[in-house]
Amino acid sequence: MITHKKNISFTLVCLDEEVIIETYEGEFRNLMTLINEKIYVDDFGECKGIGRCGTCLVEVEGLNGVSLEMDRNEKNTLEKCEVKKPNLRLSCQIMINSSLRNSVIKVVEERVDVR
């Protein structure tokens, strides 16, 4: 049986460069992994995706569905980082799924580490 993968397209902004990302659900574990694979960012995602260090911050616009939900680790980490903007998220906690379609994700260049 052949299964068709539904494409997910969104805009990724890093260092003032915009890139249209084409992916599909399951290609990457999470948004942090995708960013590290597609564009290398120094010191990005130091805790390797457990939601505790705050080094994979992204600013998001246009998320919908399940990607809007935050788990407890992410909320606690963002509080420790003293994040004031409601649209800042940890990319390691955003899964690659259709909720990303047509969104704009900007990599936050200032690194915050709460460890």
C-alpha positions as CSV (number, residue, x, y, z in Angstrom):
1,M,0.0,0.0,0.0
2,I,1.4,3.4,-1.0
3,T,0.9,6.2,1.4
4,H,1.1,9.8,0.2
5,K,2.9,12.2,2.5
6,K,1.2,15.6,2.8
7,N,3.7,18.4,2.3
8,I,4.0,21.1,4.9
9,S,5.4,24.4,3.8
10,F,6.4,27.3,6.0
11,T,8.8,30.3,6.1
12,L,11.9,30.1,8.3
13,V,13.8,33.3,9.0
14,C,17.3,33.2,10.4
15,L,19.9,36.0,10.4
16,D,17.5,38.1,8.3
17,E,17.4,35.5,5.6
18,E,14.0,34.0,4.6
19,V,13.8,30.3,3.5
20,I,10.7,28.5,2.4
21,I,10.9,25.1,4.1
22,E,9.2,22.1,2.4
23,T,8.8,19.1,4.7
24,Y,6.3,16.5,5.8
25,E,5.1,15.0,9.0
26,G,7.6,12.6,10.4
27,E,10.6,13.8,8.4
28,F,12.1,15.4,11.5
29,R,11.5,14.8,15.2
30,N,10.7,18.4,16.0
31,L,11.3,22.0,14.7
32,M,14.6,22.3,16.5
33,T,15.9,19.2,14.7
34,L,14.7,20.6,11.3
35,I,16.4,23.9,11.9
36,N,19.7,22.2,12.9
37,E,19.5,20.0,9.8
38,K,18.5,22.6,7.3
39,I,20.5,25.6,8.6
40,Y,23.2,25.2,11.2
41,V,22.9,27.8,14.1
42,D,25.7,27.9,16.6
43,D,24.7,26.8,20.1
44,F,21.1,26.1,19.1
45,G,19.3,23.5,21.1
46,E,22.0,22.7,23.7
47,C,19.8,20.3,25.8
48,K,19.0,18.3,22.6
49,G,15.2,18.8,22.8
50,I,14.1,18.1,26.3
51,G,12.8,21.7,26.8
52,R,15.0,22.8,29.6
53,C,17.8,25.1,28.3
54,G,16.0,27.8,26.4
55,T,18.6,27.9,23.6
56,C,16.2,27.0,20.8
57,L,13.9,30.0,21.0
58,V,11.8,30.9,18.0
59,E,9.3,33.6,17.3
60,V,6.2,32.1,15.7
61,E,3.4,33.6,13.6
62,G,0.5,31.7,12.2
63,L,0.6,28.4,14.2
64,N,-2.6,26.6,14.6
65,G,-4.0,23.4,16.0
66,V,-1.9,21.2,18.4
67,S,1.2,23.4,17.9
68,L,-0.4,26.1,20.0
69,E,-0.4,23.9,23.1
70,M,2.6,24.1,25.5
71,D,3.6,21.3,27.9
72,R,4.7,22.0,31.4
73,N,8.5,21.9,30.6
74,E,8.1,24.5,28.0
75,K,6.0,26.9,30.2
76,N,8.5,26.5,33.1
77,T,11.5,27.1,30.8
78,L,10.0,30.2,29.2
79,E,9.2,31.6,32.6
80,K,12.9,31.0,33.7
81,C,14.0,32.8,30.5
82,E,11.7,35.7,31.5
83,V,10.1,35.5,28.1
84,K,7.5,38.3,27.8
85,K,6.3,37.8,24.2
86,P,3.4,35.3,23.9
87,N,4.6,34.2,20.4
88,L,8.1,33.0,21.6
89,R,8.4,29.2,21.9
90,L,10.9,26.5,22.3
91,S,11.4,24.9,18.8
92,C,12.2,21.6,20.4
93,Q,8.6,21.4,21.7
94,I,7.0,22.1,18.3
95,M,6.4,19.0,16.3
96,I,6.5,18.8,12.6
97,N,2.8,18.5,11.6
98,S,0.2,20.4,9.6
99,S,-0.1,23.0,12.3
100,L,3.0,24.6,10.9
101,R,1.6,25.0,7.4
102,N,1.9,28.6,6.1
103,S,3.4,29.8,9.4
104,V,6.5,32.1,9.8
105,I,9.2,30.9,12.2
106,K,12.0,33.3,13.1
107,V,15.0,32.0,15.0
108,V,15.8,34.2,18.0
109,E,19.4,35.2,17.7
110,E,20.0,36.1,21.4
111,R,20.8,33.0,23.3
112,V,19.3,32.4,26.7
113,D,20.5,29.4,28.8
114,V,18.6,28.7,32.0
115,R,20.7,25.7,33.2
